[in-house]
Amino acid sequence: MFAIIALVLFALVALAILGFAIHVLFWPLLLVAIAVLAWTKLRPRR
């Protein structure tokens, strides 16, 4: 029983760390992509 609880807790912690790492890695890329898209759409055409 204890092993199952420990395994579940370990899986939750691993998922939390992985999610946080993905968030930290991809958030700046997402912001840059949004900025580039907005810039290309909103800039005045020559």
PQR file of N, CA, C, O and H, with PARSE charges and radii, in Angstrom:
ATOM      1  N   MET A   1       0.833  -1.203   0.000 -0.4000 1.5000
ATOM      2  CA  MET A   1       0.000   0.000   0.000 -0.0000 2.0000
ATOM      3  C   MET A   1       0.868   1.254   0.000  0.5500 1.7000
ATOM      4  O   MET A   1       0.630   2.188  -0.766 -0.5500 1.4000
ATOM      5  N   PHE A   2       1.875   1.264   0.866 -0.4000 1.5000
ATOM      6  CA  PHE A   2       2.752   2.430   0.943 -0.0000 2.0000
ATOM      7  C   PHE A   2       3.489   2.655  -0.370  0.5500 1.7000
ATOM      8  O   PHE A   2       3.711   3.791  -0.788 -0.5500 1.4000
ATOM      9  H   PHE A   2       2.069   0.505   1.488  0.4000 1.0000
ATOM     10  N   ALA A   3       3.871   1.533  -1.021 -0.4000 1.5000
ATOM     11  CA  ALA A   3       4.598   1.644  -2.289 -0.0000 2.0000
ATOM     12  C   ALA A   3       3.718   2.302  -3.351  0.5500 1.7000
ATOM     13  O   ALA A   3       4.203   3.106  -4.147 -0.5500 1.4000
ATOM     14  H   ALA A   3       3.691   0.610  -0.681  0.4000 1.0000
ATOM     15  N   ILE A   4       2.436   1.967  -3.366 -0.4000 1.5000
ATOM     16  CA  ILE A   4       1.517   2.540  -4.352 -0.0000 2.0000
ATOM     17  C   ILE A   4       1.374   4.050  -4.117  0.5500 1.7000
ATOM     18  O   ILE A   4       1.405   4.838  -5.062 -0.5500 1.4000
ATOM     19  H   ILE A   4       2.042   1.315  -2.719  0.4000 1.0000
ATOM     20  N   ILE A   5       1.218   4.440  -2.848 -0.4000 1.5000
ATOM     21  CA  ILE A   5       1.090   5.866  -2.522 -0.0000 2.0000
ATOM     22  C   ILE A   5       2.369   6.609  -2.914  0.5500 1.7000
ATOM     23  O   ILE A   5       2.311   7.697  -3.487 -0.5500 1.4000
ATOM     24  H   ILE A   5       1.193   3.799  -2.080  0.4000 1.0000
ATOM     25  N   ALA A   6       3.517   6.017  -2.603 -0.4000 1.5000
ATOM     26  CA  ALA A   6       4.794   6.640  -2.931 -0.0000 2.0000
ATOM     27  C   ALA A   6       4.932   6.784  -4.449  0.5500 1.7000
ATOM     28  O   ALA A   6       5.398   7.813  -4.937 -0.5500 1.4000
ATOM     29  H   ALA A   6       3.564   5.133  -2.138  0.4000 1.0000
ATOM     30  N   LEU A   7       4.529   5.762  -5.186 -0.4000 1.5000
ATOM     31  CA  LEU A   7       4.625   5.805  -6.651 -0.0000 2.0000
ATOM     32  C   LEU A   7       3.728   6.901  -7.213  0.5500 1.7000
ATOM     33  O   LEU A   7       4.141   7.642  -8.105 -0.5500 1.4000
ATOM     34  H   LEU A   7       4.151   4.925  -4.790  0.4000 1.0000
ATOM     35  N   VAL A   8       2.502   7.010  -6.697 -0.4000 1.5000
ATOM     36  CA  VAL A   8       1.573   8.047  -7.155 -0.0000 2.0000
ATOM     37  C   VAL A   8       2.127   9.431  -6.847  0.5500 1.7000
ATOM     38  O   VAL A   8       2.086  10.320  -7.697 -0.5500 1.4000
ATOM     39  H   VAL A   8       2.167   6.408  -5.973  0.4000 1.0000
ATOM     40  N   LEU A   9       2.647   9.617  -5.635 -0.4000 1.5000
ATOM     41  CA  LEU A   9       3.234  10.911  -5.261 -0.0000 2.0000
ATOM     42  C   LEU A   9       4.421  11.246  -6.165  0.5500 1.7000
ATOM     43  O   LEU A   9       4.564  12.384  -6.615 -0.5500 1.4000
ATOM     44  H   LEU A   9       2.680   8.895  -4.944  0.4000 1.0000
ATOM     45  N   PHE A  10       5.270  10.253  -6.428 -0.4000 1.5000
ATOM     46  CA  PHE A  10       6.431  10.458  -7.294 -0.0000 2.0000
ATOM     47  C   PHE A  10       5.989  10.847  -8.702  0.5500 1.7000
ATOM     48  O   PHE A  10       6.575  11.736  -9.320 -0.5500 1.4000
ATOM     49  H   PHE A  10       5.154   9.329  -6.063  0.4000 1.0000
ATOM     50  N   ALA A  11       4.954  10.177  -9.205 -0.4000 1.5000
ATOM     51  CA  ALA A  11       4.449  10.494 -10.544 -0.0000 2.0000
ATOM     52  C   ALA A  11       3.892  11.918 -10.580  0.5500 1.7000
ATOM     53  O   ALA A  11       4.121  12.642 -11.549 -0.5500 1.4000
ATOM     54  H   ALA A  11       4.478   9.455  -8.703  0.4000 1.0000
ATOM     55  N   LEU A  12       3.167  12.326  -9.543 -0.4000 1.5000
ATOM     56  CA  LEU A  12       2.618  13.681  -9.495 -0.0000 2.0000
ATOM     57  C   LEU A  12       3.735  14.721  -9.457  0.5500 1.7000
ATOM     58  O   LEU A  12       3.670  15.733 -10.155 -0.5500 1.4000
ATOM     59  H   LEU A  12       2.981  11.738  -8.756  0.4000 1.0000
ATOM     60  N   VAL A  13       4.750  14.474  -8.649 -0.4000 1.5000
ATOM     61  CA  VAL A  13       5.875  15.414  -8.557 -0.0000 2.0000
ATOM     62  C   VAL A  13       6.606  15.496  -9.895  0.5500 1.7000
ATOM     63  O   VAL A  13       6.963  16.585 -10.344 -0.5500 1.4000
ATOM     64  H   VAL A  13       4.803  13.652  -8.082  0.4000 1.0000
ATOM     65  N   ALA A  14       6.828  14.346 -10.531 -0.4000 1.5000
ATOM     66  CA  ALA A  14       7.510  14.331 -11.827 -0.0000 2.0000
ATOM     67  C   ALA A  14       6.698  15.099 -12.876  0.5500 1.7000
ATOM     68  O   ALA A  14       7.257  15.855 -13.671 -0.5500 1.4000
ATOM     69  H   ALA A  14       6.538  13.462 -10.166  0.4000 1.0000
ATOM     70  N   LEU A  15       5.384  14.898 -12.869 -0.4000 1.5000
ATOM     71  CA  LEU A  15       4.515  15.616 -13.807 -0.0000 2.0000
ATOM     72  C   LEU A  15       4.557  17.115 -13.550  0.5500 1.7000
ATOM     73  O   LEU A  15       4.592  17.909 -14.490 -0.5500 1.4000
ATOM     74  H   LEU A  15       4.930  14.284 -12.223  0.4000 1.0000
ATOM     75  N   ALA A  16       4.553  17.504 -12.269 -0.4000 1.5000
ATOM     76  CA  ALA A  16       4.591  18.926 -11.925 -0.0000 2.0000
ATOM     77  C   ALA A  16       5.898  19.551 -12.408  0.5500 1.7000
ATOM     78  O   ALA A  16       5.890  20.639 -12.985 -0.5500 1.4000
ATOM     79  H   ALA A  16       4.524  16.859 -11.506  0.4000 1.0000
ATOM     80  N   ILE A  17       7.015  18.873 -12.177 -0.4000 1.5000
ATOM     81  CA  ILE A  17       8.318  19.394 -12.600 -0.0000 2.0000
ATOM     82  C   ILE A  17       8.381  19.469 -14.123  0.5500 1.7000
ATOM     83  O   ILE A  17       8.861  20.456 -14.680 -0.5500 1.4000
ATOM     84  H   ILE A  17       7.022  17.989 -11.708  0.4000 1.0000
ATOM     85  N   LEU A  18       7.901  18.432 -14.789 -0.4000 1.5000
ATOM     86  CA  LEU A  18       7.916  18.406 -16.255 -0.0000 2.0000
ATOM     87  C   LEU A  18       7.045  19.522 -16.820  0.5500 1.7000
ATOM     88  O   LEU A  18       7.450  20.233 -17.741 -0.5500 1.4000
ATOM     89  H   LEU A  18       7.511  17.630 -14.336  0.4000 1.0000
ATOM     90  N   GLY A  19       5.849  19.669 -16.263 -0.4000 1.5000
ATOM     91  CA  GLY A  19       4.962  20.736 -16.725 -0.0000 2.0000
ATOM     92  C   GLY A  19       5.578  22.102 -16.521  0.5500 1.7000
ATOM     93  O   GLY A  19       5.480  22.969 -17.389 -0.5500 1.4000
ATOM     94  H   GLY A  19       5.520  19.092 -15.516  0.4000 1.0000
ATOM     95  N   PHE A  20       6.217  22.300 -15.372 -0.4000 1.5000
ATOM     96  CA  PHE A  20       6.864  23.580 -15.092 -0.0000 2.0000
ATOM     97  C   PHE A  20       8.011  23.836 -16.066  0.5500 1.7000
ATOM     98  O   PHE A  20       8.168  24.949 -16.568 -0.5500 1.4000
ATOM     99  H   PHE A  20       6.297  21.596 -14.667  0.4000 1.0000
ATOM    100  N   ALA A  21       8.816  22.798 -16.333 -0.4000 1.5000
ATOM    101  CA  ALA A  21       9.939  22.942 -17.260 -0.0000 2.0000
ATOM    102  C   ALA A  21       9.435  23.288 -18.662  0.5500 1.7000
ATOM    103  O   ALA A  21       9.989  24.166 -19.324 -0.5500 1.4000
ATOM    104  H   ALA A  21       8.688  21.894 -15.926  0.4000 1.0000
ATOM    105  N   ILE A  22       8.390  22.602 -19.110 -0.4000 1.5000
ATOM    106  CA  ILE A  22       7.827  22.879 -20.435 -0.0000 2.0000
ATOM    107  C   ILE A  22       7.285  24.299 -20.478  0.5500 1.7000
ATOM    108  O   ILE A  22       7.472  25.005 -21.468 -0.5500 1.4000
ATOM    109  H   ILE A  22       7.939  21.889 -18.572  0.4000 1.0000
ATOM    110  N   HIS A  23       6.618  24.721 -19.418 -0.4000 1.5000
ATOM    111  CA  HIS A  23       6.059  26.063 -19.351 -0.0000 2.0000
ATOM    112  C   HIS A  23       7.179  27.107 -19.455  0.5500 1.7000
ATOM    113  O   HIS A  23       7.075  28.067 -20.218 -0.5500 1.4000
ATOM    114  H   HIS A  23       6.466  24.147 -18.613  0.4000 1.0000
ATOM    115  N   VAL A  24       8.247  26.904 -18.682 -0.4000 1.5000
ATOM    116  CA  VAL A  24       9.360  27.865 -18.669 -0.0000 2.0000
ATOM    117  C   VAL A  24      10.060  27.892 -20.025  0.5500 1.7000
ATOM    118  O   VAL A  24      10.478  28.952 -20.490 -0.5500 1.4000
ATOM    119  H   VAL A  24       8.332  26.124 -18.062  0.4000 1.0000
ATOM    120  N   LEU A  25      10.189  26.715 -20.664 -0.4000 1.5000
ATOM    121  CA  LEU A  25      10.896  26.659 -21.948 -0.0000 2.0000
ATOM    122  C   LEU A  25      10.065  27.248 -23.086  0.5500 1.7000
ATOM    123  O   LEU A  25      10.601  27.941 -23.951 -0.5500 1.4000
ATOM    124  H   LEU A  25       9.850  25.854 -20.286  0.4000 1.0000
ATOM    125  N   PHE A  26       8.761  26.975 -23.088 -0.4000 1.5000
ATOM    126  CA  PHE A  26       7.956  27.337 -24.248 -0.0000 2.0000
ATOM    127  C   PHE A  26       7.255  28.681 -24.120  0.5500 1.7000
ATOM    128  O   PHE A  26       6.817  29.232 -25.130 -0.5500 1.4000
ATOM    129  H   PHE A  26       8.326  26.412 -22.386  0.4000 1.0000
ATOM    130  N   TRP A  27       7.133  29.234 -22.899 -0.4000 1.5000
ATOM    131  CA  TRP A  27       6.448  30.513 -22.728 -0.0000 2.0000
ATOM    132  C   TRP A  27       7.139  31.630 -23.506  0.5500 1.7000
ATOM    133  O   TRP A  27       6.454  32.359 -24.223 -0.5500 1.4000
ATOM    134  H   TRP A  27       7.488  28.786 -22.079  0.4000 1.0000
ATOM    135  N   PRO A  28       8.484  31.810 -23.404 -0.5600 1.5000
ATOM    136  CA  PRO A  28       9.143  32.866 -24.198  0.2800 2.0000
ATOM    137  C   PRO A  28       8.982  32.632 -25.695  0.5500 1.7000
ATOM    138  O   PRO A  28       8.770  33.583 -26.448 -0.5500 1.4000
ATOM    139  N   LEU A  29       9.080  31.372 -26.140 -0.4000 1.5000
ATOM    140  CA  LEU A  29       8.916  31.080 -27.571 -0.0000 2.0000
ATOM    141  C   LEU A  29       7.516  31.464 -28.030  0.5500 1.7000
ATOM    142  O   LEU A  29       7.341  32.020 -29.114 -0.5500 1.4000
ATOM    143  H   LEU A  29       9.252  30.600 -25.528  0.4000 1.0000
ATOM    144  N   LEU A  30       6.515  31.164 -27.198 -0.4000 1.5000
ATOM    145  CA  LEU A  30       5.134  31.500 -27.531 -0.0000 2.0000
ATOM    146  C   LEU A  30       4.966  33.013 -27.610  0.5500 1.7000
ATOM    147  O   LEU A  30       4.328  33.523 -28.531 -0.5500 1.4000
ATOM    148  H   LEU A  30       6.656  30.712 -26.317  0.4000 1.0000
ATOM    149  N   LEU A  31       5.542  33.733 -26.641 -0.4000 1.5000
ATOM    150  CA  LEU A  31       5.460  35.197 -26.660 -0.0000 2.0000
ATOM    151  C   LEU A  31       6.119  35.762 -27.911  0.5500 1.7000
ATOM    152  O   LEU A  31       5.581  36.677 -28.534 -0.5500 1.4000
ATOM    153  H   LEU A  31       6.061  33.319 -25.894  0.4000 1.0000
ATOM    154  N   VAL A  32       7.270  35.231 -28.282 -0.4000 1.5000
ATOM    155  CA  VAL A  32       7.976  35.699 -29.482 -0.0000 2.0000
ATOM    156  C   VAL A  32       7.141  35.422 -30.727  0.5500 1.7000
ATOM    157  O   VAL A  32       7.036  36.272 -31.611 -0.5500 1.4000
ATOM    158  H   VAL A  32       7.707  34.488 -27.776  0.4000 1.0000
ATOM    159  N   ALA A  33       6.544  34.222 -30.795 -0.4000 1.5000
ATOM    160  CA  ALA A  33       5.717  33.871 -31.951 -0.0000 2.0000
ATOM    161  C   ALA A  33       4.519  34.817 -32.058  0.5500 1.7000
ATOM    162  O   ALA A  33       4.189  35.288 -33.147 -0.5500 1.4000
ATOM    163  H   ALA A  33       6.630  33.532 -30.077  0.4000 1.0000
ATOM    164  N   ILE A  34       3.870  35.093 -30.922 -0.4000 1.5000
ATOM    165  CA  ILE A  34       2.716  36.006 -30.928 -0.0000 2.0000
ATOM    166  C   ILE A  34       3.161  37.402 -31.348  0.5500 1.7000
ATOM    167  O   ILE A  34       2.477  38.062 -32.130 -0.5500 1.4000
ATOM    168  H   ILE A  34       4.138  34.711 -30.038  0.4000 1.0000
ATOM    169  N   ALA A  35       4.304  37.857 -30.832 -0.4000 1.5000
ATOM    170  CA  ALA A  35       4.805  39.186 -31.180 -0.0000 2.0000
ATOM    171  C   ALA A  35       5.105  39.282 -32.676  0.5500 1.7000
ATOM    172  O   ALA A  35       4.764  40.277 -33.315 -0.5500 1.4000
ATOM    173  H   ALA A  35       4.859  37.321 -30.196  0.4000 1.0000
ATOM    174  N   VAL A  36       5.739  38.253 -33.233 -0.4000 1.5000
ATOM    175  CA  VAL A  36       6.066  38.257 -34.657 -0.0000 2.0000
ATOM    176  C   VAL A  36       4.790  38.258 -35.500  0.5500 1.7000
ATOM    177  O   VAL A  36       4.688  39.000 -36.476 -0.5500 1.4000
ATOM    178  H   VAL A  36       6.016  37.444 -32.713  0.4000 1.0000
ATOM    179  N   LEU A  37       3.823  37.431 -35.123 -0.4000 1.5000
ATOM    180  CA  LEU A  37       2.560  37.383 -35.856 -0.0000 2.0000
ATOM    181  C   LEU A  37       1.846  38.737 -35.802  0.5500 1.7000
ATOM    182  O   LEU A  37       1.373  39.242 -36.820 -0.5500 1.4000
ATOM    183  H   LEU A  37       3.905  36.828 -34.329  0.4000 1.0000
ATOM    184  N   ALA A  38       1.776  39.313 -34.601 -0.4000 1.5000
ATOM    185  CA  ALA A  38       1.114  40.608 -34.456 -0.0000 2.0000
ATOM    186  C   ALA A  38       1.840  41.671 -35.279  0.5500 1.7000
ATOM    187  O   ALA A  38       1.204  42.501 -35.928 -0.5500 1.4000
ATOM    188  H   ALA A  38       2.160  38.903 -33.774  0.4000 1.0000
ATOM    189  N   TRP A  39       3.175  41.643 -35.249 -0.4000 1.5000
ATOM    190  CA  TRP A  39       3.961  42.641 -35.986 -0.0000 2.0000
ATOM    191  C   TRP A  39       3.732  42.523 -37.489  0.5500 1.7000
ATOM    192  O   TRP A  39       3.552  43.528 -38.176 -0.5500 1.4000
ATOM    193  H   TRP A  39       3.692  40.969 -34.721  0.4000 1.0000
ATOM    194  N   THR A  40       3.739  41.286 -37.995 -0.4000 1.5000
ATOM    195  CA  THR A  40       3.557  41.098 -39.442 -0.0000 2.0000
ATOM    196  C   THR A  40       2.152  41.477 -39.860  0.5500 1.7000
ATOM    197  O   THR A  40       1.955  41.964 -40.973 -0.5500 1.4000
ATOM    198  H   THR A  40       3.885  40.470 -37.436  0.4000 1.0000
ATOM    199  N   LYS A  41       1.162  41.264 -38.989 -0.4000 1.5000
ATOM    200  CA  LYS A  41      -0.220  41.606 -39.366 -0.0000 2.0000
ATOM    201  C   LYS A  41      -0.515  43.091 -39.213  0.5500 1.7000
ATOM    202  O   LYS A  41      -1.280  43.649 -40.000 -0.5500 1.4000
ATOM    203  H   LYS A  41       1.322  40.868 -38.085  0.4000 1.0000
ATOM    204  N   LEU A  42       0.078  43.741 -38.214 -0.4000 1.5000
ATOM    205  CA  LEU A  42      -0.305  45.106 -37.895 -0.0000 2.0000
ATOM    206  C   LEU A  42       0.594  46.170 -38.539  0.5500 1.7000
ATOM    207  O   LEU A  42       0.230  47.345 -38.586 -0.5500 1.4000
ATOM    208  H   LEU A  42       0.700  43.288 -37.576  0.4000 1.0000
ATOM    209  N   ARG A  43       1.763  45.759 -39.032 -0.4000 1.5000
ATOM    210  CA  ARG A  43       2.652  46.795 -39.561 -0.0000 2.0000
ATOM    211  C   ARG A  43       2.071  47.338 -40.874  0.5500 1.7000
ATOM    212  O   ARG A  43       1.449  46.594 -41.632 -0.5500 1.4000
ATOM    213  H   ARG A  43       2.059  44.804 -38.994  0.4000 1.0000
ATOM    214  N   PRO A  44       2.271  48.625 -41.140 -0.5600 1.5000
ATOM    215  CA  PRO A  44       1.742  49.198 -42.387  0.2800 2.0000
ATOM    216  C   PRO A  44       2.449  48.635 -43.619  0.5500 1.7000
ATOM    217  O   PRO A  44       3.671  48.487 -43.640 -0.5500 1.4000
ATOM    218  N   ARG A  45       1.667  48.332 -44.623 -0.4000 1.5000
ATOM    219  CA  ARG A  45       2.269  47.782 -45.841 -0.0000 2.0000
ATOM    220  C   ARG A  45       2.761  48.908 -46.729  0.5500 1.7000
ATOM    221  O   ARG A  45       2.132  49.962 -46.824 -0.5500 1.4000
ATOM    222  H   ARG A  45       0.674  48.453 -44.605  0.4000 1.0000
ATOM    223  N   ARG A  46       3.881  48.674 -47.371 -0.4000 1.5000
ATOM    224  CA  ARG A  46       4.458  49.707 -48.253 -0.0000 2.0000
ATOM    225  C   ARG A  46       3.866  49.589 -49.648  0.5500 1.7000
ATOM    226  O   ARG A  46       4.220  50.364 -50.536 -0.5500 1.4000
ATOM    227  H   ARG A  46       4.391  47.818 -47.293  0.4000 1.0000
TER
END
